[in-house]
Amino acid sequence: IACQHGITRELINNPMLKEINFENTFSDHFFCFNQYGKHITEKSFFHTCNKNIYITGLPKDYFYQKLLNKPLKYNSILYVSTFLLSGGRPNILAAPSDFSMVKWEKELINNVFTKINSKLDFKPYPAFRYADDDEVIKSIKNHNNIRLVGAYKDLRYIINNYKLIITSGATSTFSWCVQTTRPLIYIDRKGPLKLSQKAKVDFEGAFFVFSDETLGWEKLLIEFINQPLKNIIAEWQCK
């Protein structure tokens, strides 16, 4: 028996790219979140007629999100990293290399976050795959307006402390960002976690979406973040 982990398969441009990792690959009974998730799973090469798929809806943990933390003081901006490095372990999929992921995130820090007017908290993915110091975390320490938070802590326990959330990549982590009902900036990055066209249209109607394939996207993102927060919240409430 297996349960769906996150909403990646419903959102990415090519869900079958990751079908070897679908939970139904190694289970006789599979519990998924929704009808579309069931449809994608049934199309998998690894699905056979003797495997049962049940639609259960989202786990209740997602709906408890607002009750987990009642902060006395809100911080302004949280960036939630969704980069999980492989640590040199063999990977069935042709995922981005660790080098390219570290390079992308360091460029985001240096080209965007260091140029915003507000202070920003940086939440790394709580898993470390190298004995060496993390190169992204090392670069954060060189900038006065960026603070490292929650390196070894689950995101759900701190995310409600913030007024504005930034993240990238269609991962299970993204679900926790949505459940806060806070204004959300989503960076659609090229690669295996790139949004499908249908998902991107829906995202643009619900969130603030920036694509790293758009010319000058970093400048556009800086200008957006540097608006008065009340303007961002007002635009968010209209979505």
Residue frames as a rotation matrix with the C-alpha (Angstrom) as fourth column:
ILE 1
0.586 0.810 0.000 0.00
0.810 -0.586 0.000 0.00
0.000 0.000 -1.000 0.00
ALA 2
-0.610 -0.790 -0.059 1.37
0.785 -0.613 0.085 3.45
-0.103 0.006 0.995 -0.90
CYS 3
0.508 0.736 -0.448 0.15
0.663 -0.666 -0.341 7.05
-0.549 -0.123 -0.827 -0.69
GLN 4
0.539 -0.254 0.803 0.83
0.641 -0.494 -0.587 9.90
0.546 0.831 -0.103 -3.10
HIS 5
0.021 -0.631 -0.775 3.71
0.830 -0.421 0.365 12.18
-0.557 -0.651 0.516 -2.14
GLY 6
-0.525 -0.270 -0.807 3.09
0.007 -0.950 0.313 15.75
-0.851 0.158 0.500 -3.27
ILE 7
0.528 0.848 -0.036 1.48
0.120 -0.117 -0.986 17.13
-0.840 0.517 -0.164 -6.41
THR 8
-0.387 -0.802 -0.455 4.39
-0.377 -0.313 0.872 17.07
-0.842 0.509 -0.181 -8.85
ARG 9
-0.750 0.012 0.661 2.86
0.486 0.688 0.539 14.61
-0.449 0.726 -0.522 -11.32
GLU 10
0.281 0.946 0.164 -0.22
0.866 -0.176 -0.469 16.78
-0.415 0.273 -0.868 -11.84
LEU 11
0.707 0.036 -0.707 1.79
0.062 -0.998 0.011 19.95
-0.705 -0.052 -0.707 -12.50
ILE 12
-0.217 -0.951 -0.220 4.93
-0.165 -0.187 0.968 19.23
-0.962 0.246 -0.116 -14.51
ASN 13
0.003 0.158 -0.987 5.25
-0.933 -0.354 -0.059 19.48
-0.359 0.922 0.146 -18.28
ASN 14
-0.034 -0.071 -0.997 6.15
-0.622 0.782 -0.034 15.80
0.782 0.619 -0.071 -18.72
PRO 15
0.390 0.229 0.892 4.82
-0.911 0.237 0.338 13.68
-0.134 -0.944 0.301 -15.83
MET 16
0.997 0.032 -0.068 5.91
-0.044 0.980 -0.192 10.45
0.061 0.194 0.979 -17.49
LEU 17
0.248 -0.966 0.068 9.53
-0.396 -0.166 -0.903 11.58
0.884 0.197 -0.423 -17.19
LYS 18
-0.550 -0.438 0.711 9.28
-0.797 0.020 -0.604 10.62
0.250 -0.899 -0.360 -13.51
GLU 19
0.429 0.883 -0.188 6.94
-0.767 0.467 0.441 7.65
0.477 -0.046 0.878 -13.77
ILE 20
-0.043 -0.515 -0.856 9.58
0.166 0.841 -0.514 5.22
0.985 -0.165 0.049 -12.50
ASN 21
-0.941 -0.335 0.055 9.25
0.032 -0.249 -0.968 7.11
0.338 -0.909 0.245 -9.18
PHE 22
-0.113 0.964 0.241 5.43
-0.708 -0.248 0.662 6.93
0.697 -0.096 0.710 -9.07
GLU 23
-0.431 -0.057 0.901 4.32
-0.857 0.338 -0.389 5.23
-0.282 -0.939 -0.195 -5.86
ASN 24
0.643 0.751 0.148 2.15
-0.656 0.640 -0.399 2.74
-0.395 0.159 0.905 -7.79
THR 25
0.207 -0.660 -0.722 5.37
-0.764 0.352 -0.541 1.30
0.611 0.664 -0.431 -9.30
PHE 26
-0.741 -0.583 -0.335 5.99
-0.220 0.681 -0.699 -0.66
0.635 -0.444 -0.632 -6.10
SER 27
-0.754 0.517 0.405 2.49
-0.449 0.044 -0.892 -1.02
-0.479 -0.855 0.199 -4.61
ASP 28
-0.797 0.573 0.190 -0.65
0.595 0.689 0.414 -3.10
0.107 0.443 -0.890 -5.15
HIS 29
0.394 0.912 -0.113 -2.93
0.915 -0.376 0.149 -0.42
0.094 -0.162 -0.982 -3.67
PHE 30
-0.715 -0.669 0.202 -2.30
0.671 -0.738 -0.071 3.27
0.197 0.085 0.977 -4.32
PHE 31
0.339 0.783 -0.522 -4.06
0.861 -0.481 -0.163 6.23
-0.379 -0.395 -0.837 -2.66
CYS 32
-0.627 -0.541 0.561 -3.92
0.738 -0.643 0.205 9.44
0.250 0.542 0.802 -4.72
PHE 33
-0.818 0.182 -0.545 -5.21
0.207 -0.792 -0.575 12.99
-0.536 -0.583 0.610 -4.23
ASN 34
-0.089 0.759 -0.644 -7.49
-0.542 -0.580 -0.608 13.56
-0.836 0.295 0.463 -7.22
GLN 35
0.730 0.525 0.437 -8.98
0.068 0.581 -0.811 12.30
-0.680 0.622 0.388 -10.49
TYR 36
0.810 -0.470 -0.350 -6.20
-0.528 -0.328 -0.783 13.78
0.254 0.819 -0.514 -12.62
GLY 37
-0.145 -0.875 0.461 -3.57
-0.966 0.227 0.126 12.10
-0.215 -0.427 -0.878 -10.47
LYS 38
0.124 0.289 0.949 -5.37
-0.149 0.951 -0.270 8.79
-0.981 -0.108 0.161 -11.01
HIS 39
0.956 0.289 -0.058 -5.52
-0.078 0.056 -0.995 9.40
-0.285 0.956 0.076 -14.75
ILE 40
0.405 -0.885 -0.231 -1.77
-0.871 -0.297 -0.391 10.08
0.277 0.359 -0.891 -14.98
THR 41
-0.265 -0.508 0.820 -0.97
-0.774 0.619 0.133 7.03
-0.575 -0.600 -0.557 -12.85
GLU 42
0.476 0.544 0.691 -3.09
-0.026 0.794 -0.608 4.77
-0.879 0.272 0.392 -15.04
LYS 43
0.947 -0.141 -0.289 -1.13
-0.311 -0.170 -0.935 5.93
0.083 0.975 -0.204 -18.10
SER 44
0.193 -0.947 0.257 2.18
-0.903 -0.069 0.424 4.90
-0.384 -0.314 -0.868 -16.52
PHE 45
0.011 -0.335 -0.942 4.12
-0.703 0.667 -0.246 2.12
0.711 0.665 -0.229 -18.20
PHE 46
-0.864 -0.491 -0.113 4.47
-0.240 0.598 -0.764 0.52
0.443 -0.633 -0.635 -14.76
HIS 47
-0.340 0.826 0.449 0.74
-0.832 -0.042 -0.553 0.37
-0.438 -0.562 0.702 -14.03
THR 48
-0.943 0.109 -0.315 -0.87
-0.074 0.853 0.517 -3.04
0.324 0.511 -0.796 -14.45
CYS 49
-0.206 0.978 0.031 -4.53
-0.353 -0.103 0.930 -4.02
0.913 0.180 0.367 -14.35
ASN 50
0.231 0.303 -0.925 -4.18
0.630 0.678 0.380 -5.81
0.742 -0.670 -0.034 -11.01
LYS 51
-0.790 -0.495 -0.362 -3.17
0.602 -0.515 -0.610 -2.60
0.116 -0.700 0.704 -9.20
ASN 52
0.257 0.964 -0.070 -5.90
0.936 -0.230 0.266 -0.62
0.241 -0.134 -0.961 -7.47
ILE 53
-0.822 -0.458 0.338 -6.01
0.395 -0.887 -0.241 3.19
0.410 -0.065 0.910 -7.35
TYR 54
0.147 0.865 -0.479 -8.20
0.985 -0.087 0.146 5.08
0.085 -0.494 -0.866 -4.88
ILE 55
-0.302 -0.161 0.940 -8.94
0.228 -0.969 -0.092 8.83
0.926 0.186 0.329 -4.79
THR 56
-0.054 0.208 -0.977 -8.83
0.974 0.226 -0.005 10.05
0.219 -0.952 -0.215 -1.19
GLY 57
0.877 0.239 0.418 -8.34
0.174 -0.967 0.187 13.83
0.448 -0.091 -0.889 -1.43
LEU 58
0.047 -0.905 0.422 -5.54
-0.346 -0.411 -0.843 15.73
0.937 -0.107 -0.333 0.30
PRO 59
-0.282 -0.225 -0.933 -4.11
0.751 0.553 -0.360 14.52
0.597 -0.802 0.013 3.63
LYS 60
0.725 0.668 -0.170 -5.56
0.610 -0.507 0.609 16.37
0.320 -0.545 -0.775 6.62
ASP 61
0.007 -0.818 -0.575 -2.09
0.878 -0.270 0.396 17.67
-0.479 -0.508 0.716 7.51
TYR 62
-0.649 -0.257 0.716 -2.44
0.662 -0.654 0.365 20.23
0.374 0.711 0.595 4.73
PHE 63
0.181 0.843 0.507 -5.61
0.301 -0.539 0.787 21.65
0.936 0.010 -0.351 6.28
TYR 64
0.704 -0.013 -0.710 -4.02
0.710 -0.029 0.704 21.84
-0.029 -1.000 -0.011 9.74
GLN 65
-0.128 -0.890 0.438 -1.34
0.854 -0.323 -0.407 24.17
0.504 0.322 0.801 8.34
LYS 66
0.003 0.178 0.984 -2.96
-0.050 -0.983 0.178 27.36
0.999 -0.050 0.006 9.63
LEU 67
0.894 0.417 0.163 -3.20
-0.194 0.032 0.981 25.94
0.404 -0.908 0.109 13.16
LEU 68
0.524 -0.735 -0.430 0.45
0.726 0.650 -0.226 24.90
0.446 -0.194 0.874 13.45
ASN 69
-0.530 -0.790 -0.308 1.85
0.848 -0.487 -0.210 28.31
0.016 -0.372 0.928 14.21
LYS 70
0.666 0.715 0.212 0.21
0.683 -0.699 0.214 31.48
0.301 0.002 -0.954 15.52
PRO 71
-0.302 -0.952 0.048 3.05
0.858 -0.293 -0.423 34.02
0.416 -0.087 0.905 15.38
LEU 72
0.371 0.332 -0.867 3.13
0.728 -0.683 0.050 37.12
-0.576 -0.650 -0.495 17.52
LYS 73
0.174 -0.413 -0.894 5.35
-0.388 -0.863 0.323 38.88
-0.905 0.291 -0.311 14.98
TYR 74
0.861 0.158 0.484 5.44
0.365 0.472 -0.803 38.57
-0.355 0.868 0.348 11.21
ASN 75
-0.332 -0.921 -0.202 8.66
0.185 -0.274 0.944 38.72
-0.925 0.276 0.262 9.23
SER 76
0.006 0.370 -0.929 8.46
-0.725 -0.638 -0.259 40.07
-0.689 0.675 0.265 5.70
ILE 77
0.486 0.102 -0.868 9.76
-0.844 0.314 -0.435 37.61
0.229 0.944 0.238 3.09
LEU 78
0.150 -0.430 0.890 10.67
-0.400 0.797 0.453 33.92
-0.904 -0.424 -0.053 3.08
TYR 79
0.084 -0.176 -0.981 12.42
-0.957 0.260 -0.128 32.14
0.278 0.949 -0.147 0.22
VAL 80
0.472 0.166 0.866 11.77
-0.497 0.862 0.106 28.39
-0.729 -0.480 0.489 0.32
SER 81
-0.390 -0.699 -0.599 14.41
-0.914 0.218 0.341 26.33
-0.108 0.680 -0.725 -1.46
THR 82
0.703 0.633 0.325 13.22
-0.562 0.774 -0.291 23.14
-0.436 0.021 0.900 -3.13
PHE 83
0.332 -0.675 -0.659 16.64
-0.707 0.284 -0.647 21.97
0.624 0.681 -0.383 -4.31
LEU 84
0.746 -0.148 0.650 17.50
-0.396 0.686 0.611 18.51
-0.536 -0.712 0.453 -2.98
LEU 85
0.050 -0.827 -0.560 21.01
-0.997 -0.013 -0.070 17.62
0.050 0.562 -0.826 -4.09
SER 86
0.759 0.236 -0.607 21.77
-0.334 0.941 -0.052 14.02
0.559 0.242 0.793 -5.06
GLY 87
0.550 -0.619 0.561 25.08
-0.696 0.032 0.717 13.91
-0.462 -0.785 -0.413 -3.22
GLY 88
-0.422 -0.780 -0.463 26.62
-0.904 0.326 0.276 11.86
-0.064 0.535 -0.843 -5.99
ARG 89
-0.334 0.362 0.870 24.13
-0.152 0.891 -0.428 9.04
-0.930 -0.276 -0.242 -5.61
PRO 90
-0.969 0.034 0.245 23.13
0.244 0.282 0.928 7.31
-0.037 0.959 -0.282 -8.88
ASN 91
-0.364 0.881 -0.302 19.86
-0.408 -0.442 -0.799 8.71
-0.837 -0.168 0.520 -10.19
ILE 92
-0.202 0.365 0.909 17.54
0.673 0.726 -0.142 6.81
-0.711 0.583 -0.393 -12.51
LEU 93
0.777 0.581 0.242 16.43
0.590 -0.539 -0.602 10.06
-0.219 0.610 -0.761 -14.11
ALA 94
-0.246 -0.815 0.525 18.53
0.882 -0.412 -0.227 12.59
0.402 0.407 0.820 -15.96
ALA 95
0.732 0.505 -0.457 17.94
0.670 -0.654 0.351 15.24
-0.122 -0.564 -0.817 -13.32
PRO 96
0.748 -0.512 0.422 19.86
-0.269 -0.815 -0.513 18.53
0.607 0.270 -0.748 -13.24
SER 97
-0.021 -0.838 -0.545 23.36
0.561 0.441 -0.700 18.09
0.827 -0.321 0.461 -11.85
ASP 98
0.444 0.081 -0.892 24.09
0.875 -0.251 0.413 19.25
-0.191 -0.965 -0.182 -8.31
PHE 99
-0.616 -0.768 -0.176 26.51
0.684 -0.632 0.364 21.78
-0.390 0.104 0.915 -9.81
SER 100
-0.689 0.385 0.614 23.80
0.353 -0.562 0.748 23.35
0.633 0.732 0.252 -12.01
MET 101
0.393 0.884 -0.253 21.29
0.668 -0.086 0.739 23.53
0.631 -0.460 -0.625 -9.15
VAL 102
0.176 -0.430 -0.886 23.78
0.857 -0.376 0.353 25.23
-0.485 -0.821 0.302 -6.82
LYS 103
-0.827 -0.513 0.231 24.76
0.552 -0.663 0.505 27.62
-0.106 0.545 0.832 -9.62
TRP 104
-0.257 0.823 0.506 21.09
0.498 -0.335 0.799 28.55
0.828 0.458 -0.324 -10.28
GLU 105
0.626 0.583 -0.518 20.35
0.720 -0.178 0.670 29.27
0.298 -0.793 -0.531 -6.63
LYS 106
-0.155 -0.753 -0.639 23.56
0.807 -0.470 0.357 31.25
-0.569 -0.461 0.681 -6.07
GLU 107
-0.838 -0.099 0.536 22.68
0.464 -0.646 0.606 33.40
0.286 0.757 0.588 -9.08
LEU 108
0.209 0.970 0.123 19.20
0.587 -0.225 0.778 33.96
0.782 -0.090 -0.616 -7.64
ILE 109
0.488 -0.112 -0.866 20.80
0.827 -0.259 0.500 35.16
-0.280 -0.959 -0.034 -4.41
ASN 110
-0.436 -0.837 -0.330 23.42
0.657 -0.547 0.519 37.37
-0.614 0.009 0.789 -6.05
ASN 111
-0.891 0.040 0.453 21.34
0.379 -0.486 0.788 38.75
0.252 0.873 0.417 -8.92
VAL 112
-0.043 0.966 0.257 17.96
0.255 -0.238 0.937 39.17
0.966 0.106 -0.236 -7.18
PHE 113
0.587 0.442 -0.679 17.88
0.706 0.130 0.696 38.83
0.396 -0.888 -0.236 -3.39
THR 114
-0.274 -0.757 -0.593 20.87
0.913 -0.399 0.088 41.09
-0.303 -0.517 0.801 -2.74
LYS 115
-0.918 -0.101 0.384 19.15
0.288 -0.835 0.470 43.83
0.273 0.542 0.795 -4.74
ILE 116
0.099 0.994 0.045 15.81
0.577 -0.094 0.812 43.95
0.811 -0.054 -0.582 -2.94
ASN 117
-0.196 -0.136 0.971 15.04
-0.409 -0.889 -0.207 46.61
0.891 -0.438 0.119 -0.37
SER 118
0.660 0.553 0.509 13.63
-0.696 0.195 0.691 44.25
0.283 -0.810 0.513 2.27
LYS 119
-0.484 -0.713 0.507 15.35
-0.837 0.546 -0.031 41.71
-0.255 -0.440 -0.861 4.46
LEU 120
0.371 0.559 -0.742 14.79
-0.762 0.640 0.101 38.13
0.531 0.528 0.663 3.35
ASP 121
0.051 -0.303 0.951 14.93
-0.736 0.633 0.241 34.82
-0.676 -0.712 -0.191 5.23
PHE 122
-0.103 -0.218 -0.971 16.35
-0.879 0.477 -0.013 31.86
0.466 0.852 -0.240 3.29
LYS 123
0.353 0.301 0.886 14.98
-0.707 0.706 0.042 28.39
-0.613 -0.642 0.461 4.15
PRO 124
-0.525 -0.589 -0.614 17.20
-0.843 0.457 0.282 25.62
0.115 0.666 -0.737 2.71
TYR 125
0.449 0.595 -0.667 15.90
-0.480 0.790 0.382 22.13
0.754 0.149 0.640 2.06
PRO 126
0.416 -0.264 0.870 16.42
-0.900 0.020 0.436 20.24
-0.133 -0.964 -0.229 5.35
ALA 127
0.900 -0.224 0.375 18.66
0.219 0.974 0.056 17.51
-0.378 0.031 0.925 3.93
PHE 128
0.428 -0.837 -0.341 22.42
-0.835 -0.511 0.206 17.63
-0.346 0.197 -0.917 3.53
ARG 129
0.996 0.048 0.077 24.15
-0.005 0.878 -0.479 15.26
-0.090 0.476 0.875 1.12
TYR 130
0.411 -0.908 0.079 27.78
0.193 0.002 -0.981 16.42
0.891 0.418 0.177 1.34
ALA 131
0.354 -0.414 -0.839 30.37
0.933 0.100 0.344 16.56
-0.058 -0.905 0.422 4.11
ASP 132
-0.698 -0.614 0.370 31.61
0.661 -0.751 0.001 19.84
0.277 0.245 0.929 2.60
ASP 133
-0.573 0.478 -0.666 30.05
0.170 -0.726 -0.667 23.13
-0.802 -0.495 0.334 3.58
ASP 134
0.238 0.768 0.595 26.98
0.868 0.107 -0.486 23.96
-0.437 0.632 -0.641 1.53
GLU 135
-0.685 -0.620 0.382 28.01
0.728 -0.579 0.366 26.45
-0.006 0.529 0.849 -1.18
VAL 136
-0.042 0.756 0.653 24.62
0.447 -0.570 0.689 28.21
0.893 0.321 -0.315 -1.23
ILE 137
0.795 0.328 -0.510 24.57
0.583 -0.185 0.791 28.65
0.165 -0.926 -0.339 2.55
LYS 138
-0.125 -0.927 -0.354 28.15
0.892 -0.261 0.369 29.97
-0.434 -0.269 0.860 2.43
SER 139
-0.651 -0.118 0.750 27.12
0.592 -0.698 0.403 32.62
0.476 0.706 0.524 -0.09
ILE 140
0.452 0.884 0.123 24.18
0.528 -0.376 0.762 33.72
0.719 -0.280 -0.636 2.09
LYS 141
0.507 -0.282 -0.814 26.52
0.821 -0.129 0.556 34.56
-0.262 -0.951 0.166 4.95
ASN 142
-0.590 -0.791 0.163 28.19
0.796 -0.537 0.278 37.22
-0.133 0.294 0.947 2.78
HIS 143
-0.520 0.498 0.694 25.04
0.246 -0.690 0.680 39.33
0.818 0.524 0.236 2.53
ASN 144
-0.999 0.027 0.033 23.59
-0.040 -0.371 -0.928 41.47
-0.013 -0.928 0.372 5.33
ASN 145
-0.408 0.912 -0.034 19.99
-0.910 -0.409 -0.059 41.49
-0.068 0.007 0.998 4.08
ILE 146
0.248 0.458 -0.854 19.68
-0.512 0.810 0.286 37.67
0.823 0.366 0.435 3.88
ARG 147
-0.254 -0.258 0.932 19.32
-0.955 0.220 -0.199 35.45
-0.154 -0.941 -0.303 6.94
LEU 148
-0.620 -0.008 -0.785 19.46
-0.267 0.942 0.202 31.66
0.738 0.335 -0.586 7.09
VAL 149
-0.233 0.599 0.766 16.49
-0.958 -0.007 -0.287 30.04
-0.167 -0.801 0.575 8.89
GLY 150
0.512 0.711 0.482 15.25
-0.680 0.679 -0.278 26.53
-0.525 -0.185 0.831 9.61
ALA 151
-0.209 -0.669 -0.714 18.13
-0.953 0.301 -0.003 24.59
0.217 0.680 -0.701 8.09
TYR 152
-0.947 -0.156 -0.282 17.21
-0.094 0.971 -0.221 21.48
0.308 -0.183 -0.934 10.10
LYS 153
-0.642 0.766 0.033 13.53
-0.102 -0.043 -0.994 22.26
-0.760 -0.642 0.105 10.65
ASP 154
-0.431 0.596 0.678 10.42
0.883 0.432 0.182 21.26
-0.184 0.677 -0.712 8.73
LEU 155
-0.867 0.032 0.497 9.01
0.232 -0.857 0.460 24.16
0.440 0.514 0.736 6.73
ARG 156
-0.019 0.999 0.031 5.47
0.456 -0.019 0.890 23.82
0.890 0.032 -0.455 8.06
TYR 157
0.293 0.125 -0.948 6.52
0.956 -0.005 0.294 24.95
0.032 -0.992 -0.120 11.54
ILE 158
-0.427 -0.501 -0.752 7.86
0.546 -0.806 0.227 28.34
-0.721 -0.314 0.618 10.48
ILE 159
-0.711 0.019 0.703 6.14
0.678 -0.246 0.693 29.25
0.186 0.969 0.162 7.22
ASN 160
0.344 0.934 0.099 3.20
0.844 -0.354 0.403 31.04
0.412 -0.055 -0.910 8.85
ASN 161
0.130 -0.385 -0.914 5.62
0.728 -0.589 0.351 33.63
-0.673 -0.711 0.204 10.25
TYR 162
-0.784 -0.619 -0.036 5.85
0.380 -0.526 0.761 35.41
-0.490 0.583 0.648 6.90
LYS 163
0.053 0.794 -0.605 3.84
-0.179 -0.589 -0.788 37.89
-0.982 0.150 0.111 4.84
LEU 164
0.613 0.056 -0.788 5.30
-0.784 -0.079 -0.616 36.98
-0.097 0.995 -0.005 1.44
ILE 165
0.297 -0.458 0.838 6.65
-0.070 0.864 0.498 33.62
-0.952 -0.207 0.225 0.24
ILE 166
0.329 -0.298 -0.896 8.92
-0.943 -0.149 -0.297 32.89
-0.045 0.943 -0.330 -2.74
THR 167
0.042 -0.369 0.928 9.64
-0.211 0.905 0.370 29.40
-0.977 -0.211 -0.040 -4.07
SER 168
-0.078 -0.101 -0.992 10.32
-0.996 -0.043 0.082 27.48
-0.051 0.994 -0.097 -7.28
GLY 169
-0.841 -0.324 -0.433 9.74
-0.420 0.896 0.146 24.03
0.340 0.304 -0.890 -8.73
ALA 170
0.205 0.976 -0.077 6.62
-0.791 0.211 0.574 21.84
0.576 -0.057 0.815 -8.67
THR 171
-0.698 -0.499 -0.514 7.45
-0.057 0.753 -0.655 19.82
0.714 -0.428 -0.554 -5.57
SER 172
0.072 0.716 -0.695 5.57
0.785 0.389 0.482 18.64
0.615 -0.580 -0.534 -2.49
THR 173
-0.613 -0.385 -0.690 7.08
0.741 -0.582 -0.334 21.61
-0.273 -0.716 0.642 -0.64
PHE 174
-0.908 0.285 0.306 5.04
-0.044 -0.793 0.608 23.91
0.416 0.539 0.733 -2.86
SER 175
-0.074 0.947 -0.313 1.83
0.485 0.308 0.818 22.49
0.871 -0.091 -0.482 -1.33
TRP 176
-0.017 0.007 -1.000 2.75
0.993 -0.117 -0.018 23.85
-0.117 -0.993 -0.005 2.11
CYS 177
-0.924 -0.336 -0.183 3.39
0.304 -0.935 0.181 27.29
-0.232 0.112 0.966 0.61
VAL 178
-0.621 0.753 0.216 -0.08
0.017 -0.263 0.965 27.34
0.783 0.603 0.150 -0.96
GLN 179
0.054 0.733 -0.678 -1.82
0.735 0.430 0.524 26.27
0.676 -0.527 -0.516 2.24
THR 180
-0.648 -0.315 -0.693 -0.62
0.723 -0.539 -0.432 29.34
-0.238 -0.781 0.577 4.13
THR 181
0.462 0.794 0.395 -2.89
0.887 -0.427 -0.179 31.52
0.027 0.433 -0.901 1.92
ARG 182
0.186 -0.503 -0.844 -0.07
0.204 -0.821 0.534 34.10
-0.961 -0.272 -0.050 1.96
PRO 183
0.796 -0.026 -0.604 0.92
-0.553 -0.436 -0.710 35.99
-0.245 0.900 -0.361 -1.21
LEU 184
0.389 -0.584 0.712 3.09
0.228 0.810 0.540 33.59
-0.893 -0.048 0.448 -3.19
ILE 185
0.382 -0.407 -0.829 5.75
-0.886 -0.415 -0.205 34.26
-0.261 0.814 -0.520 -5.83
TYR 186
0.606 -0.127 0.785 6.46
0.140 0.989 0.052 31.17
-0.783 0.079 0.617 -7.92
ILE 187
-0.039 -0.698 -0.715 9.55
-0.869 -0.330 0.369 30.90
-0.494 0.636 -0.593 -10.15
ASP 188
0.884 0.348 0.312 8.94
-0.123 0.817 -0.563 28.45
-0.451 0.460 0.765 -12.98
ARG 189
0.030 -0.979 -0.200 12.38
-0.742 -0.155 0.652 27.10
-0.669 0.129 -0.732 -13.73
LYS 190
0.413 0.072 -0.908 13.34
-0.830 0.441 -0.342 25.14
0.375 0.895 0.242 -16.81
GLY 191
-0.762 -0.643 0.076 14.12
-0.628 0.703 -0.334 21.45
0.161 -0.302 -0.940 -16.38
PRO 192
-0.775 0.427 -0.466 12.16
0.297 0.897 0.328 18.38
0.558 0.116 -0.821 -15.25
LEU 193
-0.444 0.636 -0.631 10.03
0.800 -0.037 -0.599 20.42
-0.404 -0.771 -0.492 -12.80
LYS 194
-0.981 0.139 -0.135 8.87
-0.187 -0.855 0.483 22.94
-0.049 0.499 0.865 -15.42
LEU 195
-0.339 0.935 0.106 5.11
-0.237 0.024 -0.971 23.53
-0.910 -0.354 0.214 -15.30
SER 196
-0.436 0.374 0.818 2.80
0.865 0.424 0.268 22.19
-0.247 0.825 -0.509 -17.98
GLN 197
-0.867 0.120 0.483 1.16
0.157 -0.855 0.494 24.90
0.472 0.504 0.723 -20.06
LYS 198
0.133 0.990 -0.055 -2.23
0.284 0.015 0.959 24.21
0.950 -0.143 -0.279 -18.46
ALA 199
0.332 -0.073 -0.941 -0.79
0.942 0.087 0.325 24.39
0.058 -0.994 0.097 -14.94
LYS 200
-0.731 -0.676 -0.088 1.07
0.678 -0.735 0.012 27.59
-0.073 -0.051 0.996 -15.79
VAL 201
-0.489 0.648 0.585 -2.16
0.071 -0.638 0.767 29.29
0.870 0.416 0.266 -16.91
ASP 202
0.540 0.716 -0.442 -3.83
0.467 0.182 0.866 28.26
0.700 -0.674 -0.236 -13.65
PHE 203
-0.021 -0.653 -0.757 -0.82
0.994 -0.092 0.052 29.38
-0.103 -0.752 0.651 -11.61
GLU 204
-0.848 -0.344 0.404 -0.79
0.431 -0.890 0.146 32.81
0.310 0.298 0.903 -13.26
GLY 205
-0.042 0.916 0.399 -4.41
0.010 -0.399 0.917 33.23
0.999 0.042 0.008 -12.21
ALA 206
0.793 0.407 -0.453 -3.69
0.368 0.272 0.889 32.32
0.485 -0.872 0.066 -8.60
PHE 207
0.465 -0.736 -0.492 -0.07
0.683 -0.055 0.728 33.29
-0.563 -0.675 0.477 -7.86
PHE 208
0.714 -0.395 -0.578 2.66
-0.568 -0.809 -0.148 35.67
-0.410 0.435 -0.802 -9.04
VAL 209
0.698 -0.373 0.611 4.58
0.473 0.881 -0.002 33.66
-0.537 0.290 0.792 -11.66
PHE 210
0.474 -0.658 -0.585 8.02
-0.792 -0.609 0.044 34.43
-0.385 0.443 -0.810 -13.09
SER 211
0.958 -0.156 0.239 9.71
0.241 0.891 -0.385 32.15
-0.152 0.427 0.892 -15.63
ASP 212
0.259 -0.940 -0.222 13.49
-0.073 -0.248 0.966 31.90
-0.963 -0.234 -0.133 -15.74
GLU 213
-0.276 -0.296 0.914 13.17
0.863 0.342 0.372 31.51
-0.423 0.892 0.161 -19.52
THR 214
0.783 0.567 0.254 11.78
0.621 -0.736 -0.271 35.05
0.033 0.370 -0.928 -19.86
LEU 215
-0.125 -0.856 0.501 14.33
0.717 -0.427 -0.551 37.63
0.686 0.291 0.667 -20.96
GLY 216
-0.580 -0.220 0.785 15.10
-0.226 -0.882 -0.414 39.98
0.783 -0.418 0.461 -18.05
TRP 217
0.340 0.809 -0.480 13.05
0.267 0.406 0.874 37.94
0.902 -0.425 -0.078 -15.54
GLU 218
-0.193 -0.479 -0.856 15.44
0.957 0.101 -0.272 38.71
0.217 -0.872 0.439 -12.68
LYS 219
-0.972 -0.144 0.187 14.98
0.126 -0.986 -0.106 42.48
0.200 -0.079 0.977 -13.13
LEU 220
-0.231 0.966 0.116 11.20
-0.299 -0.184 0.936 42.04
0.926 0.182 0.332 -13.30
LEU 221
0.291 0.297 -0.909 11.27
0.655 0.631 0.416 40.00
0.698 -0.716 -0.011 -10.09
ILE 222
-0.654 -0.595 -0.467 13.36
0.754 -0.458 -0.471 42.64
0.067 -0.660 0.748 -8.27
GLU 223
-0.854 0.362 0.373 10.96
-0.242 -0.912 0.330 45.40
0.460 0.192 0.867 -9.33
PHE 224
0.099 0.951 -0.294 7.97
-0.042 0.299 0.953 43.37
0.994 -0.082 0.069 -8.19
ILE 225
0.126 -0.099 -0.987 9.40
0.889 0.454 0.068 42.53
0.441 -0.886 0.145 -4.74
ASN 226
-0.791 -0.570 -0.224 10.49
0.611 -0.709 -0.354 46.15
0.043 -0.416 0.908 -4.20
GLN 227
-0.214 0.813 0.542 6.91
0.035 -0.548 0.836 47.39
0.976 0.198 0.089 -4.40
PRO 228
-0.519 0.193 0.833 5.27
-0.845 -0.266 -0.464 48.37
0.132 -0.945 0.301 -1.12
LEU 229
-0.996 0.081 0.038 4.03
0.071 0.975 -0.212 45.14
-0.054 -0.208 -0.977 0.45
LYS 230
-0.343 0.931 -0.123 0.51
-0.055 -0.151 -0.987 46.58
-0.938 -0.331 0.103 0.73
ASN 231
-0.031 0.284 -0.958 0.40
-0.953 -0.299 -0.058 46.81
-0.303 0.911 0.280 -3.09
ILE 232
-0.781 -0.316 -0.539 1.40
-0.476 0.859 0.187 43.15
0.404 0.403 -0.821 -3.46
ILE 233
-0.866 0.493 0.090 -1.22
0.235 0.559 -0.795 42.09
-0.442 -0.667 -0.600 -0.91
ALA 234
-0.121 0.856 -0.503 -3.91
-0.481 -0.493 -0.725 44.14
-0.868 0.155 0.471 -2.66
GLU 235
-0.186 -0.018 -0.982 -3.09
-0.970 0.160 0.181 42.52
0.153 0.987 -0.047 -6.00
TRP 236
-0.963 -0.204 -0.176 -3.01
-0.163 0.961 -0.225 39.10
0.215 -0.188 -0.958 -4.33
GLN 237
-0.631 0.771 0.080 -6.48
0.035 0.132 -0.991 39.61
-0.775 -0.623 -0.110 -2.89
CYS 238
0.067 0.628 -0.775 -7.78
-0.844 -0.378 -0.379 40.27
-0.531 0.680 0.505 -6.41
LYS 239
-0.652 -0.385 -0.654 -6.53
-0.698 0.642 0.317 36.89
0.298 0.663 -0.687 -7.65
